[in-house]
Amino acid sequence: MARQHRRVGYGLPTLLAIALHLGILVVSVIRFPSAESEPPSQSIVQATLVSTETTTDQAQRATEPQASSQADETSEDEASREAEEAEAQRQREAEEQRQREAERQRQAEQERAEALEAAQAAAEEAERRAEEARAQAERREQQEAERQRQAEEEARRQREAEEQRRREEEAERQRQAEEEARRQREAEEQRRREEEAAQRAAEAARNSLDRAIAGEAEAAANAEQAQQAANGFINLVRQAVEQAWVIPPNVPDNANALVAIRLGPSGEVFSASIARSSGNSAFDRAAIQAVESAAPFSELRELPASVQRDYREFNLNFRPGDIR
């Protein structure tokens, strides 16, 4: 609506300018005929002169009734010549008057044409200025619309960024809550496993004591075989842990973590802790998770009773690509 009001405002000065110049043109045209009233006055004057000359001739003829015939003829010839000269003079003056009138008409036509051309030029100039003003107003409106659009776009981006930040914070809180719940479940499961392992260990202890007494001779005889079985057990543990181990990304090649492992009688993991940290918490945590995921190590029960206790506590050295 504001744009339409501005356009009406520009058109009104244009119409006023055109009306003003047309008024000037009409006044110029009306002014010229007033100068054309002179020829009748001149014609009247010329006619009066001829009439005066005729009166003079009559007076002369009246005062000189007795002039000779030759004098009359001479007077008539002179009067005729004077009349002819007067008529020729009148005609020359009339021709000059016609020429002056034609010149005045030509000048009037030229002035009217110039006035009309000036009015048209003024109208065109006024229209050009009005068009420039409209174009400037449109550019200002476009610039204002662009500024408004940019402001709205910036506000939209800020709203989206704020919403994204809020979603990320909510996701982080959710992740932390889930992580805490997972740690609690793992801790509870670990306590449960330790309790079960303790019970099994107590039972196994009683059984192992009996087996130890009954099989002491056999254990001594098969010491070499027991050692081989123990080495095989350690290798099996390493293989199981390696299969369960997921190395986190961006771990340096020289990372090295030592994990202390304590097993129950049935091979369940009583505890797995970092004896020497690699300096990378993700790498240390992955090593412990690998041990817990690979458990239980039931092969421990297949070892001779004499060496089972020796291999319920041992260390594993974790390096990228290798476990020792």
HELIX and SHEET records of a PDB file:
HELIX    1   1 ALA A    2  ARG A   31  1                                  30    
HELIX    2   2 PHE A   32  SER A   37  5                                   6    
HELIX    3   3 GLU A   38  THR A   63  1                                  26    
HELIX    4   4 SER A   69  ALA A  214  1                                 146    
HELIX    5   5 GLU A  216  ALA A  221  1                                   6    
HELIX    6   6 ALA A  223  ALA A  244  1                                  22    
HELIX    7   7 SER A  281  ALA A  294  1                                  14    
HELIX    8   8 SER A  298  GLU A  302  5                                   5    
HELIX    9   9 ALA A  305  GLN A  308  1                                   4    
HELIX   10  10 ARG A  309  TYR A  311  5                                   3    
SHEET    1   A 4 VAL A 269  ARG A 276  0                                        
SHEET    2   A 4 ALA A 257  LEU A 263 -1                                        
SHEET    3   A 4 GLU A 313  ARG A 319 -1                                        
SHEET    4   A 4 ASP A 322  ILE A 323 -1                                        
END                                                                             
